Amino acid sequence: MQPLGFWNLDDNIVIQKVSCAIVLLMVMAWVGIFLAYGVEADRVPTIGSSFQTMLGVVIFNFAVITSSACIHTHSTRSAA
């Protein structure tokens, strides 16, 4: 099965609608749980006290994006 980005938008519209419905259900569940527990700003601080693991996460995100594009380009290029 190919990634949906390779298909025409008309060919995968059903999958897009189902995915959108699932995301909307998840957002509604998240909002419901959020409202059920109440709003308390102390639960999640805006700025944390430790940033020790942030650098690894940021570098990993850039590495994944860069390598996935490189792998796609390399796999579709014909051997000359």
C-alpha positions in Angstrom: 0.0 0.0 0.0 1.4 3.4 -1.0 1.3 6.5 1.1 -1.9 8.5 0.5 0.2 11.5 -0.8 0.9 9.6 -4.1 -2.8 9.2 -4.9 -5.1 11.8 -6.4 -7.3 13.6 -3.9 -10.4 12.2 -5.5 -9.1 8.7 -5.1 -8.6 8.9 -1.3 -11.4 11.2 -0.3 -13.1 8.5 1.7 -10.0 7.8 3.7 -9.6 11.6 4.3 -13.2 11.9 5.6 -12.8 8.9 7.9 -9.5 10.3 9.2 -11.0 13.7 9.8 -13.9 12.1 11.7 -11.5 10.1 13.9 -9.5 13.2 14.7 -12.6 15.2 15.5 -13.8 12.4 17.9 -10.4 12.4 19.6 -10.5 16.1 20.0 -14.0 16.0 21.5 -12.9 13.2 23.9 -9.9 15.3 24.9 -12.0 18.4 25.5 -14.5 16.3 27.5 -11.9 14.8 29.7 -10.3 18.2 30.1 -13.6 19.8 31.2 -14.4 16.8 33.5 -11.2 17.2 35.4 -11.4 21.0 35.5 -8.9 23.7 34.6 -5.9 23.9 36.8 -2.9 25.8 35.5 -0.6 24.1 38.1 -0.9 20.7 36.5 1.1 21.6 33.4 3.5 24.6 33.7 3.9 26.9 30.7 7.7 26.8 31.1 9.3 23.7 32.7 12.1 23.7 35.2 14.4 21.3 33.3 15.3 21.3 29.6 17.7 18.3 29.7 15.8 16.2 27.1 14.6 18.9 24.8 17.7 19.0 22.6 17.5 15.3 21.8 13.8 15.6 20.9 14.4 18.6 18.6 17.4 17.0 16.9 15.5 13.7 16.4 12.6 15.6 14.8 14.9 17.3 12.3 16.7 14.0 11.6 13.4 12.1 10.8 12.2 14.8 8.4 15.5 15.0 6.6 16.1 11.3 6.3 12.5 10.5 5.2 12.8 13.0 2.3 16.2 11.7 1.4 15.0 8.1 1.4 12.0 9.0 -0.8 14.2 10.9 -3.3 16.8 8.1 -3.4 14.2 5.3 -3.9 12.4 7.1 -6.8 15.5 8.1 -8.7 16.2 5.9 -11.6 19.7 4.4 -12.0 21.5 6.0 -14.8 
